[in-house]
Amino acid sequence: MTSESWRTFALLLASSLTVMSSATIAAGMPRMAEVFRDTPNAEFLTKLVLTAPALLIVVCAPLAGAFIDRFGRVRFLYACMVLYGFAGASGFVLDDLHAILVGRALLGVAVAGIMTTASTLAGDYFSGERRMRFMATQTIYMSLGGVVFIGAGGLLAEFSWRLPFLVYLASWVLLVPAVKYLDEPPHHARRAADGPDEPVPYAGLVLAYTLTFFMLVMFYMTPVQIPFLLRDIGIPSSLLAAGAIVLSTLMGAAGALTLQRLRRHAGHVTVYAIAMLLIALGYGVIAWASGYPAVLLGAAVSGFGAGIIFPNSSLWVIALAPARLRGRLLGLMTAALYLGQFASPILMQPAVSSYGLSGAFGLFAAIAAGVSVVLLGARHPLQRTGLHRHAAEASTGATKRRPLQ
């Protein structure tokens, strides 16, 4: 392979770490809740162990973006990969649920840096069709990494809920190609990519952030709630729970493969609407599931839709962001992504308490379908404002970037 191919491969490997930040330990959550059952609100706190990294990512991703815009990308990425291993594996040795939550919070700091820097480097290294291909491939690597890491976590959880925490040490292995092949983009080149007074298209960015947040709230029901739903329908297997989550993640890779074709015929908002409709269909199946095959089918359909979301969001923000602000604006996108992930179990809990897990999946399937219809209806007003067309052109490199009208 060429040096550029090795650089791309190293960046893709680093990106794969982000998906395992939470879901790797998902299959062991019911057993963890049993171990800490004497701790007040143990089941709810155990779910927060899964999503706690997201809260720190929300806080730290914009700071990480501002830092790398000012001081550089790759050394910061290396430091975050080292922290990732330490913080992620801490749950293997800690005996207090609250201490485990602290370790998970530090993991969130590391993920904020890795995800923001990896996406920013993609914007620095690539443009036009090459950028679109990379972002789709990045999602595939993240999904396949999830298959490996989540599958390993589910297998290890059959022996002990602690063992999946050791999977996070993989970051130290992936640090080797990152150090060898990733290079720092010239600071002057990033500034030269912008015009002298290029404005920031705030309207488009706010819309992209808002849609990303909402869709992650919806999608993250799968890794958080599926293990508990399987337990409720008489399938209390950590390995089978991991299988459902792995299938959802694998179908996310298949969804990412369709993005380039979708973007040739539809704008970013329409792509979001399609993804939301698929999530609605998947959750509708899960709501009526009485056995494992139906849960698998629902997880597969919703996972396919979710696989479209991340590259679509990243491409949109990269297209809209002036190069001099790319790190901090992608940091805000990362924050929106993980704010949705963190908020998911909190926002879902009232529905779960009132209607049970199956009822909650049915309710949010209906909400997702409604949002999809609204987005499809709103695509023409967005086109009339120039927002939709601008983002589509910029992401493919078809025209020079223009400010929103």
KEKE-3310 file (N, C-alpha, C; in steps of 0.2 Angstrom, whole numbers, plus 5000, padded with zeros to 4 digits):
npx = (5004:5002:5009:4999:4988:4991:4990:4977:4971:4976:4970:4957:4957:4959:4947:4938:4938:4929:4916:4915:4916:4905:4896:4902:4902:4888:4881:4884:4877:4864:4869:4879:4870:4864:4874:4877:4865:4862:4865:4858:4845:4851:4849:4846:4858:4867:4863:4867:4881:4884:4881:4888:4901:4896:4892:4903:4909:4901:4903:4917:4921:4919:4929:4940:4940:4942:4955:4963:4962:4970:4982:4986:4984:4988:4996:4988:4978:4986:4988:4975:4972:4980:4975:4962:4964:4968:4957:4946:4948:4948:4936:4938:4944:4939:4928:4917:4901:4900:4913:4916:4908:4915:4927:4922:4918:4930:4934:4925:4931:4943:4937:4930:4941:4947:4937:4933:4945:4949:4938:4940:4953:4950:4943:4953:4962:4955:4944:4929:4923:4931:4932:4918:4918:4928:4921:4910:4917:4923:4912:4909:4920:4919:4907:4911:4921:4914:4907:4917:4922:4911:4905:4916:4915:4902:4904:4914:4907:4899:4906:4911:4905:4915:4925:4923:4928:4941:4943:4945:4958:4963:4965:4978:4985:4981:4986:4999:5000:4994:5004:5014:5010:5001:5001:5004:4993:4998:4997:4995:4990:4977:4971:4972:4963:4951:4941:4945:4936:4926:4910:4901:4890:4877:4864:4862:4871:4866:4854:4859:4866:4855:4846:4855:4857:4843:4841:4851:4846:4835:4840:4849:4841:4843:4856:4855:4843:4839:4846:4839:4825:4826:4828:4816:4807:4810:4823:4837:4851:4867:4876:4867:4860:4871:4873:4862:4864:4876:4872:4864:4874:4882:4873:4873:4885:4881:4871:4879:4886:4877:4876:4883:4877:4863:4866:4868:4855:4847:4846:4854:4844:4833:4840:4841:4828:4825:4833:4827:4814:4817:4822:4810:4803:4810:4809:4796:4794:4802:4794:4783:4788:4790:4799:4816:4820:4812:4816:4829:4827:4821:4831:4841:4835:4833:4846:4852:4847:4852:4866:4867:4866:4878:4889:4882:4879:4892:4898:4890:4892:4906:4906:4900:4908:4920:4937:4946:4939:4936:4939:4933:4919:4916:4918:4907:4897:4901:4898:4884:4880:4884:4877:4864:4866:4869:4857:4847:4844:4839:4828:4820:4816:4804:4794:4797:4795:4781:4775:4781:4795:4792:4781:4787:4796:4786:4780:4790:4793:4782:4784:4796:4792:4783:4792:4800:4791:4788:4801:4802:4792:4797:4808:4807:4805:4817:4826:4822:4827:4840:4848:4848:4852:4865:4872:4872:4879:4892:4897:4900:4909:4905:4903:4910:4911:4897:4890:4876:4860)
npy = (4994:5012:5026:5035:5027:5019:5029:5033:5020:5019:5030:5026:5015:5021:5028:5017:5015:5023:5018:5007:5013:5013:5003:4991:4985:4983:4970:4965:4972:4969:4959:4966:4975:4967:4963:4975:4977:4981:4995:5010:5014:5005:4998:5009:5017:5008:5008:5021:5019:5014:5025:5036:5040:5048:5060:5067:5068:5077:5088:5090:5088:5100:5108:5100:5102:5116:5116:5108:5115:5126:5121:5109:5093:5078:5074:5076:5067:5055:5056:5055:5042:5034:5038:5032:5018:5017:5022:5016:5002:5003:4998:4985:4983:4991:4992:4999:5006:5019:5023:5017:5024:5036:5032:5029:5041:5048:5040:5045:5058:5055:5049:5060:5067:5058:5056:5069:5073:5063:5065:5078:5077:5069:5079:5087:5080:5075:5078:5083:5069:5059:5062:5059:5046:5042:5045:5037:5025:5026:5025:5012:5005:5008:5002:4988:4987:4988:4976:4967:4971:4973:4960:4952:4958:4953:4939:4938:4943:4932:4925:4934:4950:4959:4957:4962:4975:4974:4974:4987:4990:4988:5000:5004:4995:4999:5012:5011:5010:5023:5032:5029:5032:5043:5060:5078:5090:5104:5120:5132:5128:5124:5137:5143:5137:5143:5158:5175:5182:5172:5168:5160:5147:5147:5144:5132:5123:5123:5116:5104:5099:5098:5088:5078:5076:5072:5060:5052:5050:5043:5031:5025:5018:5005:4998:5001:4997:4984:4973:4972:4971:4958:4951:4953:4946:4933:4929:4929:4931:4936:4934:4932:4945:4953:4948:4953:4967:4967:4963:4974:4984:4979:4980:4993:4996:4991:5001:5012:5010:5013:5027:5035:5033:5037:5050:5055:5057:5063:5076:5081:5082:5074:5062:5060:5059:5047:5038:5040:5034:5021:5017:5019:5009:4997:4998:4997:4983:4978:4981:4973:4961:4944:4935:4930:4930:4940:4951:4952:4955:4968:4975:4974:4981:4994:4997:4998:5010:5019:5018:5027:5039:5045:5047:5055:5066:5071:5074:5084:5094:5096:5101:5113:5120:5132:5130:5135:5134:5121:5110:5114:5116:5103:5097:5102:5095:5082:5083:5085:5073:5064:5069:5066:5052:5051:5057:5048:5036:5043:5051:5041:5034:5038:5033:5020:5016:5019:5012:5000:4990:4985:4993:5006:5005:5004:5017:5026:5022:5026:5040:5042:5039:5050:5061:5058:5060:5074:5079:5075:5083:5095:5097:5104:5118:5120:5119:5130:5140:5139:5132:5117:5114:5120:5113:5100:5103:5107:5096:5087:5093:5100:5114:5130:5134:5143:5156:5154:5159)
npz = (5000:4997:5005:5008:5008:5020:5029:5029:5033:5046:5052:5051:5059:5071:5072:5074:5088:5094:5093:5102:5114:5123:5121:5122:5135:5136:5136:5148:5158:5165:5174:5181:5187:5196:5204:5211:5217:5230:5230:5230:5217:5208:5195:5187:5188:5183:5170:5167:5168:5156:5147:5153:5148:5137:5143:5147:5135:5128:5135:5133:5120:5111:5117:5115:5101:5099:5105:5096:5084:5087:5092:5086:5079:5079:5090:5101:5098:5100:5114:5119:5115:5123:5136:5134:5135:5149:5156:5151:5155:5168:5175:5177:5189:5199:5213:5217:5212:5210:5208:5197:5188:5188:5181:5169:5165:5163:5152:5143:5141:5134:5122:5117:5112:5103:5094:5089:5084:5074:5065:5061:5055:5044:5037:5034:5027:5016:5002:4993:4983:4988:5001:5005:5002:5012:5024:5024:5024:5036:5045:5042:5047:5060:5063:5060:5069:5080:5079:5082:5095:5103:5101:5107:5120:5124:5124:5134:5144:5148:5156:5166:5172:5173:5164:5151:5151:5149:5136:5131:5131:5119:5112:5114:5106:5094:5094:5089:5074:5072:5077:5069:5055:5054:5050:5054:5048:5038:5047:5040:5028:5032:5035:5023:5015:5017:5012:5014:5023:5026:5030:5044:5042:5052:5053:5045:5052:5065:5063:5058:5070:5079:5073:5073:5087:5091:5083:5089:5102:5099:5093:5102:5111:5107:5111:5125:5130:5125:5131:5143:5139:5132:5144:5150:5142:5144:5140:5146:5142:5141:5130:5119:5120:5117:5104:5097:5098:5091:5078:5075:5074:5064:5053:5053:5046:5033:5030:5029:5018:5008:5008:4999:4987:4990:4992:4980:4975:4984:4997:5012:5023:5018:5018:5032:5035:5029:5036:5049:5047:5045:5057:5064:5059:5063:5077:5078:5075:5086:5096:5096:5097:5103:5104:5101:5087:5081:5088:5084:5070:5071:5077:5067:5056:5062:5065:5052:5047:5057:5053:5043:5048:5055:5046:5037:5045:5048:5036:5032:5041:5040:5027:5028:5037:5039:5036:5045:5057:5058:5067:5080:5076:5072:5084:5091:5084:5087:5101:5101:5096:5106:5117:5114:5115:5129:5134:5131:5139:5150:5145:5140:5151:5158:5149:5149:5162:5163:5152:5150:5143:5130:5126:5127:5116:5106:5107:5104:5091:5084:5086:5079:5066:5064:5065:5053:5043:5045:5042:5028:5023:5025:5017:5005:5008:5015:5004:4997:5004:5002:5010:5010:4997:4996:5006:5000:4988:4993:5000:4990:4983:4972:4970:4973:4991:4998:5007:5018:5012)
capx = (5000:5005:5009:4993:4984:4992:4988:4970:4970:4978:4964:4951:4957:4958:4940:4934:4938:4923:4909:4916:4916:4899:4892:4906:4900:4881:4878:4885:4874:4860:4873:4881:4865:4863:4880:4877:4858:4861:4866:4851:4844:4857:4848:4847:4865:4870:4862:4872:4888:4884:4881:4891:4906:4893:4891:4910:4910:4897:4907:4924:4922:4920:4935:4945:4940:4946:4962:4966:4962:4975:4989:4987:4979:4990:4999:4983:4975:4990:4987:4968:4971:4983:4970:4956:4965:4968:4950:4941:4950:4947:4930:4940:4947:4935:4923:4911:4898:4901:4920:4916:4906:4921:4931:4918:4918:4937:4934:4922:4936:4947:4933:4929:4947:4948:4932:4934:4952:4948:4934:4944:4959:4947:4941:4960:4966:4951:4939:4924:4921:4936:4929:4912:4920:4931:4916:4906:4921:4924:4907:4909:4925:4916:4903:4914:4925:4909:4905:4922:4923:4904:4905:4920:4912:4897:4907:4917:4902:4896:4911:4911:4903:4921:4930:4923:4932:4948:4943:4947:4966:4964:4967:4986:4988:4980:4991:5006:5000:4993:5010:5019:5007:4997:5005:5000:4991:5001:4992:4994:4986:4970:4969:4972:4957:4945:4942:4948:4931:4921:4905:4900:4883:4875:4857:4863:4875:4861:4849:4863:4867:4848:4844:4860:4855:4837:4842:4854:4841:4831:4844:4852:4837:4845:4861:4853:4836:4838:4847:4833:4819:4827:4827:4809:4803:4812:4829:4842:4858:4872:4878:4861:4860:4877:4871:4857:4868:4881:4869:4862:4880:4884:4869:4875:4890:4878:4868:4884:4888:4872:4876:4885:4871:4858:4867:4867:4848:4844:4850:4855:4838:4830:4843:4839:4821:4825:4836:4822:4809:4820:4822:4803:4801:4814:4807:4789:4795:4804:4788:4778:4792:4789:4805:4823:4821:4809:4821:4835:4825:4820:4838:4844:4832:4835:4853:4853:4845:4857:4872:4867:4866:4884:4892:4878:4880:4899:4899:4886:4896:4913:4905:4898:4912:4926:4943:4950:4935:4934:4939:4928:4913:4915:4918:4900:4894:4902:4894:4877:4880:4884:4872:4859:4867:4868:4850:4843:4840:4835:4822:4816:4814:4797:4790:4798:4791:4774:4772:4786:4800:4789:4777:4791:4798:4781:4779:4796:4793:4777:4787:4801:4789:4781:4798:4802:4786:4789:4807:4801:4788:4801:4814:4807:4806:4824:4829:4820:4831:4847:4852:4849:4856:4871:4876:4873:4885:4898:4899:4903:4914:4903:4904:4914:4907:4894:4886:4868:4856)
capy = (5000:5018:5030:5038:5021:5017:5035:5032:5014:5021:5034:5022:5010:5025:5029:5011:5015:5027:5014:5003:5017:5012:4997:4985:4982:4983:4964:4963:4977:4966:4956:4972:4978:4962:4963:4981:4978:4985:5002:5014:5015:5001:4997:5015:5019:5003:5010:5027:5017:5013:5031:5041:5043:5053:5067:5070:5069:5083:5094:5090:5088:5107:5110:5097:5105:5122:5114:5105:5121:5130:5118:5104:5087:5071:5072:5076:5061:5050:5056:5052:5035:5031:5038:5028:5012:5017:5024:5010:4996:5004:4995:4978:4982:4995:4988:5003:5008:5026:5024:5014:5029:5041:5029:5030:5049:5049:5037:5050:5063:5052:5048:5066:5069:5054:5056:5075:5074:5059:5068:5084:5075:5067:5085:5090:5075:5073:5083:5080:5062:5056:5063:5056:5039:5040:5045:5031:5019:5027:5022:5004:5002:5009:4996:4982:4987:4987:4969:4963:4973:4971:4953:4950:4960:4949:4933:4939:4944:4926:4923:4939:4956:4963:4955:4966:4981:4974:4975:4994:4990:4988:5006:5004:4992:5004:5018:5010:5013:5030:5036:5028:5034:5050:5066:5084:5094:5111:5125:5137:5125:5125:5143:5145:5134:5148:5164:5180:5184:5168:5168:5154:5146:5145:5140:5125:5120:5122:5111:5097:5097:5096:5082:5073:5074:5068:5053:5047:5049:5037:5025:5022:5013:4998:4995:5002:4994:4978:4967:4972:4968:4951:4948:4953:4941:4927:4927:4932:4929:4941:4933:4934:4952:4955:4946:4958:4973:4967:4963:4981:4988:4977:4983:5000:4996:4991:5007:5017:5009:5016:5034:5039:5033:5041:5058:5058:5058:5066:5080:5079:5082:5069:5056:5060:5057:5040:5035:5040:5030:5014:5017:5018:5002:4993:4999:4994:4976:4976:4982:4967:4955:4940:4930:4932:4932:4947:4957:4953:4958:4975:4978:4975:4987:5001:4998:5000:5017:5022:5018:5032:5045:5048:5050:5061:5072:5073:5077:5090:5099:5097:5105:5120:5123:5135:5126:5137:5132:5114:5106:5116:5115:5096:5096:5103:5089:5076:5084:5084:5065:5060:5072:5062:5046:5051:5058:5043:5032:5048:5053:5035:5031:5039:5029:5013:5015:5019:5007:4994:4991:4985:4999:5011:5004:5006:5024:5029:5020:5031:5047:5042:5039:5056:5065:5057:5063:5081:5081:5075:5089:5102:5097:5109:5125:5121:5120:5137:5145:5138:5128:5110:5113:5122:5107:5095:5104:5107:5089:5083:5097:5102:5121:5133:5135:5149:5157:5153:5165)
capz = (5000:4997:5012:5009:5010:5027:5033:5029:5037:5053:5054:5051:5065:5077:5073:5077:5095:5097:5094:5108:5121:5128:5119:5123:5141:5136:5137:5155:5162:5169:5179:5185:5191:5201:5209:5214:5219:5237:5229:5228:5210:5205:5188:5183:5188:5179:5163:5166:5167:5148:5144:5156:5144:5133:5146:5146:5128:5127:5138:5131:5112:5109:5120:5111:5094:5099:5106:5090:5079:5089:5094:5081:5079:5080:5096:5105:5097:5103:5121:5120:5114:5129:5141:5133:5138:5156:5159:5149:5158:5175:5178:5178:5195:5203:5216:5218:5206:5208:5206:5190:5184:5187:5176:5163:5163:5160:5146:5139:5139:5129:5116:5114:5109:5097:5088:5086:5080:5068:5060:5058:5051:5038:5033:5032:5022:5010:4999:4988:4983:4992:5008:5006:5003:5018:5029:5023:5026:5043:5048:5041:5051:5067:5064:5061:5076:5085:5079:5085:5102:5107:5102:5112:5126:5126:5125:5140:5150:5150:5162:5172:5170:5173:5159:5145:5152:5147:5128:5130:5130:5112:5110:5115:5100:5088:5094:5085:5067:5072:5078:5063:5049:5054:5050:5056:5042:5039:5049:5035:5023:5034:5034:5016:5012:5018:5010:5019:5027:5025:5036:5047:5041:5058:5052:5043:5058:5071:5060:5058:5077:5082:5070:5075:5094:5091:5081:5093:5107:5097:5091:5108:5114:5106:5116:5132:5133:5122:5136:5148:5135:5132:5150:5152:5138:5146:5137:5150:5140:5139:5123:5115:5120:5113:5097:5094:5097:5086:5072:5074:5072:5057:5048:5052:5041:5027:5029:5027:5011:5004:5008:4993:4982:4992:4992:4973:4973:4990:5001:5019:5027:5015:5020:5039:5035:5027:5042:5054:5045:5046:5064:5066:5057:5067:5084:5078:5076:5092:5101:5095:5098:5108:5104:5099:5080:5080:5091:5079:5064:5072:5078:5060:5052:5065:5064:5045:5047:5061:5050:5038:5052:5057:5040:5034:5049:5048:5029:5032:5045:5036:5021:5030:5042:5037:5038:5051:5063:5057:5074:5085:5074:5072:5091:5093:5081:5092:5107:5099:5095:5112:5121:5112:5118:5136:5136:5129:5145:5154:5142:5139:5157:5160:5145:5151:5168:5162:5147:5150:5137:5123:5125:5125:5109:5101:5107:5100:5084:5082:5086:5074:5060:5063:5063:5046:5039:5045:5038:5021:5021:5026:5013:5000:5011:5016:4997:4995:5008:4999:5015:5008:4991:4998:5009:4995:4983:4996:5002:4984:4980:4966:4969:4979:4996:4998:5013:5017:5011)
cpx = (5004:5005:5003:4988:4985:4990:4980:4968:4971:4972:4958:4951:4956:4950:4936:4934:4932:4917:4909:4916:4911:4897:4896:4904:4892:4878:4879:4881:4869:4864:4876:4876:4863:4868:4879:4869:4857:4862:4860:4851:4850:4855:4849:4854:4869:4869:4866:4879:4889:4885:4885:4897:4903:4893:4898:4911:4907:4901:4914:4925:4923:4927:4941:4945:4944:4953:4966:4967:4968:4982:4990:4984:4982:4992:4993:4979:4979:4988:4980:4968:4975:4978:4964:4958:4965:4961:4946:4942:4949:4941:4932:4942:4943:4929:4917:4908:4899:4908:4920:4913:4911:4925:4928:4918:4925:4937:4931:4927:4940:4943:4932:4935:4948:4943:4932:4940:4951:4944:4937:4949:4956:4945:4948:4963:4962:4947:4935:4922:4925:4934:4923:4914:4923:4926:4912:4910:4923:4918:4907:4915:4923:4912:4906:4918:4920:4907:4910:4922:4917:4904:4910:4918:4906:4899:4910:4912:4898:4900:4911:4909:4909:4925:4929:4927:4939:4949:4946:4955:4968:4967:4975:4989:4987:4984:4997:5005:4998:4999:5014:5016:5004:5002:5001:4999:4995:4995:4990:4990:4978:4967:4968:4966:4951:4947:4943:4942:4925:4916:4904:4892:4879:4868:4858:4867:4870:4856:4853:4864:4860:4846:4849:4858:4849:4838:4846:4850:4837:4834:4846:4848:4840:4850:4859:4848:4836:4840:4842:4827:4820:4825:4819:4804:4806:4819:4835:4849:4862:4874:4873:4860:4865:4876:4867:4860:4873:4878:4867:4868:4882:4880:4870:4880:4886:4874:4873:4886:4883:4872:4878:4880:4865:4859:4867:4860:4845:4848:4850:4849:4834:4833:4842:4832:4821:4827:4831:4816:4811:4820:4815:4801:4804:4811:4800:4789:4797:4798:4784:4782:4790:4794:4811:4823:4818:4813:4827:4833:4824:4827:4841:4841:4834:4842:4855:4852:4850:4864:4873:4868:4873:4888:4889:4879:4887:4900:4895:4890:4903:4911:4903:4903:4918:4932:4946:4946:4933:4934:4934:4921:4911:4915:4911:4896:4895:4898:4887:4876:4879:4879:4866:4860:4866:4861:4846:4840:4836:4828:4817:4813:4807:4792:4791:4795:4784:4771:4776:4790:4797:4785:4781:4794:4793:4780:4784:4796:4788:4780:4792:4798:4786:4786:4800:4797:4787:4796:4806:4797:4792:4807:4813:4808:4814:4828:4828:4825:4839:4851:4853:4853:4864:4875:4877:4879:4891:4901:4902:4908:4912:4903:4908:4909:4904:4891:4879:4865:4850)
cpy = (5006:5021:5033:5033:5019:5023:5034:5026:5016:5025:5031:5017:5015:5026:5023:5011:5018:5023:5010:5006:5015:5005:4990:4981:4981:4976:4962:4967:4973:4962:4961:4974:4973:4962:4969:4982:4982:4992:5005:5015:5011:5000:5003:5017:5014:5006:5017:5025:5016:5020:5037:5044:5049:5060:5070:5072:5076:5089:5095:5091:5095:5110:5107:5100:5111:5121:5112:5111:5125:5127:5112:5097:5080:5069:5072:5069:5055:5050:5053:5045:5031:5032:5034:5021:5012:5018:5018:5004:4996:5000:4988:4977:4986:4991:4992:5006:5015:5027:5022:5020:5035:5038:5030:5037:5050:5046:5042:5056:5061:5051:5055:5068:5065:5055:5063:5076:5069:5062:5074:5082:5073:5073:5088:5086:5075:5079:5080:5073:5058:5056:5059:5048:5037:5040:5039:5025:5020:5023:5014:5001:5003:5003:4990:4981:4985:4979:4965:4965:4971:4963:4950:4952:4955:4942:4933:4939:4938:4923:4927:4946:4961:4963:4960:4973:4981:4975:4982:4995:4990:4994:5007:5000:4996:5010:5017:5012:5020:5034:5035:5032:5041:5055:5073:5088:5101:5116:5130:5135:5126:5132:5145:5142:5138:5154:5169:5181:5179:5167:5161:5153:5143:5141:5133:5120:5118:5116:5104:5095:5095:5090:5076:5071:5070:5061:5049:5046:5043:5031:5022:5018:5006:4995:4996:4998:4986:4972:4966:4969:4961:4948:4947:4948:4934:4924:4931:4931:4935:4940:4934:4941:4955:4954:4951:4965:4973:4967:4970:4985:4986:4979:4990:5001:4996:4997:5012:5016:5012:5024:5037:5039:5037:5048:5060:5060:5062:5071:5078:5078:5076:5062:5055:5057:5049:5036:5034:5035:5022:5013:5015:5011:4997:4992:4996:4986:4974:4976:4976:4961:4951:4934:4933:4934:4939:4952:4958:4956:4966:4978:4979:4981:4994:5002:5000:5008:5021:5023:5024:5039:5048:5051:5056:5067:5075:5076:5083:5096:5101:5102:5112:5123:5126:5131:5128:5135:5125:5110:5108:5115:5107:5094:5097:5097:5083:5077:5083:5076:5062:5063:5068:5055:5046:5052:5053:5039:5037:5049:5047:5032:5032:5034:5022:5011:5015:5013:5000:4995:4990:4991:5005:5011:5006:5013:5028:5027:5025:5038:5047:5043:5046:5061:5064:5060:5071:5083:5080:5081:5095:5102:5103:5116:5126:5122:5127:5142:5144:5133:5121:5110:5115:5116:5102:5096:5104:5101:5085:5087:5100:5110:5124:5134:5142:5150:5156:5160:5166)
cpz = (5000:5004:5013:5011:5018:5031:5034:5033:5044:5056:5055:5057:5071:5078:5075:5084:5098:5098:5100:5114:5126:5127:5121:5130:5141:5139:5145:5160:5167:5175:5184:5189:5197:5206:5213:5217:5226:5236:5227:5221:5206:5197:5184:5183:5183:5171:5162:5165:5159:5145:5147:5152:5139:5136:5146:5139:5126:5129:5134:5124:5109:5111:5116:5104:5094:5101:5100:5084:5081:5090:5090:5083:5082:5087:5101:5104:5100:5111:5123:5120:5120:5135:5140:5136:5145:5159:5157:5153:5166:5179:5179:5186:5201:5206:5219:5212:5204:5206:5198:5185:5183:5181:5169:5160:5160:5153:5141:5137:5133:5122:5113:5110:5102:5092:5085:5081:5074:5063:5057:5054:5044:5034:5031:5026:5015:5008:4994:4988:4987:4999:5010:5006:5009:5024:5030:5026:5033:5047:5048:5046:5058:5068:5064:5067:5081:5085:5083:5093:5106:5107:5107:5119:5129:5127:5132:5146:5152:5156:5168:5168:5169:5167:5152:5145:5149:5139:5127:5129:5123:5109:5110:5109:5094:5088:5090:5078:5067:5073:5072:5056:5049:5054:5051:5049:5043:5042:5044:5030:5025:5033:5027:5012:5012:5014:5015:5025:5027:5031:5038:5046:5047:5057:5050:5049:5063:5069:5060:5065:5080:5079:5072:5083:5094:5089:5085:5100:5105:5096:5097:5112:5113:5111:5123:5134:5130:5127:5141:5145:5134:5138:5152:5148:5139:5142:5140:5149:5138:5132:5118:5114:5116:5105:5093:5093:5091:5079:5070:5071:5065:5052:5047:5046:5034:5025:5027:5020:5006:5003:5002:4987:4983:4991:4985:4971:4978:4994:5008:5023:5024:5018:5028:5039:5034:5033:5048:5053:5046:5053:5067:5065:5061:5074:5084:5079:5083:5097:5101:5096:5104:5109:5101:5092:5078:5082:5086:5073:5065:5073:5071:5056:5055:5064:5057:5044:5051:5057:5045:5042:5053:5051:5037:5038:5048:5041:5029:5035:5042:5030:5023:5034:5038:5040:5044:5058:5063:5064:5079:5083:5073:5079:5093:5090:5085:5098:5106:5099:5102:5118:5120:5115:5125:5138:5135:5135:5149:5151:5141:5145:5159:5156:5147:5157:5168:5157:5147:5144:5130:5121:5123:5118:5104:5101:5103:5093:5081:5081:5080:5067:5059:5061:5056:5042:5039:5041:5030:5019:5021:5021:5007:5003:5013:5009:4995:4998:5005:5004:5012:5002:4992:5001:5004:4991:4987:4998:4996:4981:4973:4964:4974:4984:4996:5005:5012:5016:5016)
residu = (MET:THR:SER:GLU:SER:TRP:ARG:THR:PHE:ALA:LEU:LEU:LEU:ALA:SER:SER:LEU:THR:VAL:MET:SER:SER:ALA:THR:ILE:ALA:ALA:GLY:MET:PRO:ARG:MET:ALA:GLU:VAL:PHE:ARG:ASP:THR:PRO:ASN:ALA:GLU:PHE:LEU:THR:LYS:LEU:VAL:LEU:THR:ALA:PRO:ALA:LEU:LEU:ILE:VAL:VAL:CYS:ALA:PRO:LEU:ALA:GLY:ALA:PHE:ILE:ASP:ARG:PHE:GLY:ARG:VAL:ARG:PHE:LEU:TYR:ALA:CYS:MET:VAL:LEU:TYR:GLY:PHE:ALA:GLY:ALA:SER:GLY:PHE:VAL:LEU:ASP:ASP:LEU:HIS:ALA:ILE:LEU:VAL:GLY:ARG:ALA:LEU:LEU:GLY:VAL:ALA:VAL:ALA:GLY:ILE:MET:THR:THR:ALA:SER:THR:LEU:ALA:GLY:ASP:TYR:PHE:SER:GLY:GLU:ARG:ARG:MET:ARG:PHE:MET:ALA:THR:GLN:THR:ILE:TYR:MET:SER:LEU:GLY:GLY:VAL:VAL:PHE:ILE:GLY:ALA:GLY:GLY:LEU:LEU:ALA:GLU:PHE:SER:TRP:ARG:LEU:PRO:PHE:LEU:VAL:TYR:LEU:ALA:SER:TRP:VAL:LEU:LEU:VAL:PRO:ALA:VAL:LYS:TYR:LEU:ASP:GLU:PRO:PRO:HIS:HIS:ALA:ARG:ARG:ALA:ALA:ASP:GLY:PRO:ASP:GLU:PRO:VAL:PRO:TYR:ALA:GLY:LEU:VAL:LEU:ALA:TYR:THR:LEU:THR:PHE:PHE:MET:LEU:VAL:MET:PHE:TYR:MET:THR:PRO:VAL:GLN:ILE:PRO:PHE:LEU:LEU:ARG:ASP:ILE:GLY:ILE:PRO:SER:SER:LEU:LEU:ALA:ALA:GLY:ALA:ILE:VAL:LEU:SER:THR:LEU:MET:GLY:ALA:ALA:GLY:ALA:LEU:THR:LEU:GLN:ARG:LEU:ARG:ARG:HIS:ALA:GLY:HIS:VAL:THR:VAL:TYR:ALA:ILE:ALA:MET:LEU:LEU:ILE:ALA:LEU:GLY:TYR:GLY:VAL:ILE:ALA:TRP:ALA:SER:GLY:TYR:PRO:ALA:VAL:LEU:LEU:GLY:ALA:ALA:VAL:SER:GLY:PHE:GLY:ALA:GLY:ILE:ILE:PHE:PRO:ASN:SER:SER:LEU:TRP:VAL:ILE:ALA:LEU:ALA:PRO:ALA:ARG:LEU:ARG:GLY:ARG:LEU:LEU:GLY:LEU:MET:THR:ALA:ALA:LEU:TYR:LEU:GLY:GLN:PHE:ALA:SER:PRO:ILE:LEU:MET:GLN:PRO:ALA:VAL:SER:SER:TYR:GLY:LEU:SER:GLY:ALA:PHE:GLY:LEU:PHE:ALA:ALA:ILE:ALA:ALA:GLY:VAL:SER:VAL:VAL:LEU:LEU:GLY:ALA:ARG:HIS:PRO:LEU:GLN:ARG:THR:GLY:LEU:HIS:ARG:HIS:ALA:ALA:GLU:ALA:SER:THR:GLY:ALA:THR:LYS:ARG:ARG:PRO:LEU:GLN)
# end
